[in-house]
């Protein structure tokens, strides 16, 4: 799951290189071993760093997973904030969707490990959380948005998660464009209204 461009610049190149090495080690080991069989020692060995260096950056492997998904989320947001093809500058609901699905398609082996049975429940939950955050940001949910708005974001993210799992495991050969068009068709009623600015009683 290499992070698509653009990636926000970080001030310390050594920190960036170390974090990238650890992220790449995590993804490689997810494919080879599955989540439950990964430990800090294996991550350090694969990334060619010492344990003390690992703990300077992350307290545990779950924090590394969270950081890796946060990097992906921010890269997708950055890509979605630019002009979208064929829109003539108009706002596009769920603008991150095309970039996400294309990235999943490019990194199929890694995402099968992330979303499949070998990943472990914790990996799937963190990925779902990332999708919820992307949807909420796209819908511009206010901090005090009412519960139907937040429920809608969770429903959209859950449906997207299940579609990605099904696509990777059951329907090979379908293009990212077909999958995106299908999701947009199914989610038009839920996402098109952009309920994010709703304020209510929680």
C-alpha positions in Angstrom: 0.0 0.0 0.0 2.4 2.6 -1.2 1.0 6.1 -0.4 -0.1 7.9 -3.6 1.2 11.3 -4.4 1.1 14.0 -3.3 2.4 13.3 0.2 2.7 16.3 2.5 6.3 17.3 3.1 7.8 16.6 6.5 10.6 18.7 8.0 12.9 15.9 9.0 14.0 13.6 6.2 15.5 11.0 8.6 12.2 10.8 10.4 10.3 10.4 7.2 12.7 7.7 5.9 12.4 5.8 9.2 8.6 6.0 9.2 8.4 4.9 5.5 10.7 2.0 6.2 8.5 0.8 9.1 5.4 1.3 7.1 6.8 -0.7 4.2 7.9 -3.4 6.7 4.4 -3.6 8.2 2.7 -4.0 4.9 5.1 -6.6 3.7 4.7 -8.6 6.9 0.9 -8.3 6.7 1.0 -10.1 3.4 3.5 -12.7 4.6 2.3 -13.4 8.1 -1.0 -11.7 9.0 -1.4 -9.2 11.8 -1.3 -11.6 14.7 2.1 -13.0 13.9 3.8 -9.6 13.5 5.8 -8.3 16.5 8.1 -5.3 17.0 11.2 -7.4 16.5 10.1 -8.6 13.1 9.2 -5.0 12.1 12.6 -3.8 13.2 14.4 -6.6 11.4 12.5 -6.0 8.1 13.0 -2.2 8.3 16.7 -2.6 9.4 16.4 -0.4 12.5 16.9 -1.0 16.2 14.1 -1.5 18.7 15.0 1.8 20.4 14.5 3.6 17.1 11.1 2.0 16.7 10.0 3.2 20.1 11.1 6.7 19.4 8.4 6.8 16.7 5.7 4.4 17.8 4.8 2.8 21.1 3.5 -0.4 19.5 2.6 -2.0 16.2 -1.0 -0.7 16.4 0.3 2.9 16.5 2.3 2.2 13.4 -0.8 0.9 11.7 -2.7 4.0 12.7 0.1 6.2 11.4 0.3 4.4 8.1 -3.5 4.7 7.5 -3.3 8.4 8.5 -0.7 9.0 5.9 -2.9 7.3 3.3 -5.9 9.3 4.4 -4.0 12.6 4.1 -2.6 11.7 0.7 -6.1 10.8 -0.6 -7.5 14.1 0.8 -4.7 16.1 -0.9 -5.4 14.4 -4.2 -9.2 15.0 -3.8 -8.7 18.7 -3.1 -7.4 19.3 -6.6 -9.4 19.7 -9.8 -11.3 16.5 -10.6 -11.3 15.2 -14.2 -14.5 16.0 -16.1 -16.0 18.2 -13.5 -15.2 21.7 -14.9 -14.3 22.8 -11.4 -17.6 21.8 -9.8 -17.6 20.2 -6.3 -17.7 16.4 -6.4 -19.3 14.4 -3.6 -16.9 11.9 -2.1 -14.1 13.3 -4.1 -11.6 10.9 -2.5 -13.4 7.9 -3.9 -11.7 7.6 -7.3 -8.2 7.9 -5.8 -9.0 5.3 -3.1 -10.4 2.7 -5.4 -7.6 3.2 -7.9 -5.1 2.8 -5.1 -6.7 -0.3 -3.8 -6.6 -1.8 -7.4 -2.9 -0.9 -7.8 -2.1 -2.5 -4.5 -4.4 -5.5 -4.6 -2.1 -7.9 -2.8 -1.6 -5.6 0.1 -5.3 -4.7 0.4 -6.3 -8.4 0.3 -4.1 -8.8 3.3 -5.4 -5.7 5.0 -9.1 -6.5 4.4 -9.0 -10.3 4.4 -9.2 -12.9 7.2 -5.5 -12.9 7.9 -5.5 -9.2 8.7 -7.2 -9.6 12.1 -10.1 -7.6 13.4 -8.1 -4.7 14.6 -6.7 -4.0 11.1 -10.2 -4.0 9.6 -11.5 -1.7 12.3 -8.7 0.8 11.8 -9.4 0.8 8.0 -13.1 1.3 8.6 -12.2 4.2 10.9 -10.1 5.8 8.1 -13.0 5.5 5.7 -15.4 7.1 8.2 -13.0 10.0 8.6 -12.7 10.5 4.9 -16.5 10.5 4.5 -17.0 12.9 7.4 -14.4 15.3 6.1 -15.9 15.1 2.6 -19.4 15.9 4.0 -17.9 18.7 6.1 -19.6 17.4 9.3 -19.5 20.1 12.0 -18.4 19.1 15.5 -22.0 19.2 16.7 -23.6 17.5 13.7 -26.7 15.6 14.6 -26.7 11.8 14.9 -28.5 11.2 11.6 -25.7 13.0 9.8 -23.0 10.9 11.6 -25.1 7.8 11.1 -25.1 8.5 7.3 -21.3 8.9 7.3 -20.9 5.5 9.0 -23.4 3.8 6.7 -21.5 5.1 3.6 -18.1 4.1 5.0 -19.4 0.7 6.0 -20.9 0.1 2.5 -17.7 1.2 0.9 -15.7 -1.2 3.0 -17.9 -4.1 2.2 -17.8 -3.2 -1.5 -14.0 -3.2 -1.5 -13.8 -6.5 0.3 -16.3 -8.1 -2.1 -14.6 -6.6 -5.2 -11.1 -7.9 -4.1 -12.4 -11.3 -3.2 -15.3 -12.1 -5.5 -15.4 -10.1 -8.7 -11.9 -9.9 -10.3 -11.7 -8.1 -13.7 -14.0 -5.3 -12.8 -12.2 -1.9 -13.3 -11.8 0.8 -10.6 -14.0 3.0 -12.8 -16.8 0.4 -12.8 -16.6 0.0 -9.0 -16.6 3.7 -8.4 -19.6 4.2 -10.7 -21.5 1.4 -8.9 -20.8 2.9 -5.5 -21.8 6.4 -6.6 -25.1 5.0 -8.0 -25.9 3.1 -4.8 -24.9 6.0 -2.5 -26.4 8.9 -4.4 -29.4 9.2 -2.1 -27.3 9.0 1.1 -24.3 11.1 0.1 -25.7 13.6 -2.4 -27.4 15.8 0.2 -24.2 16.6 2.1 -25.8 16.5 5.5 -22.6 17.5 7.2 -23.6 21.0 8.3 -26.7 19.8 10.1 -26.8 20.8 13.7 -29.2 19.0 16.0 -29.7 17.5 19.4 -27.2 14.7 19.0 
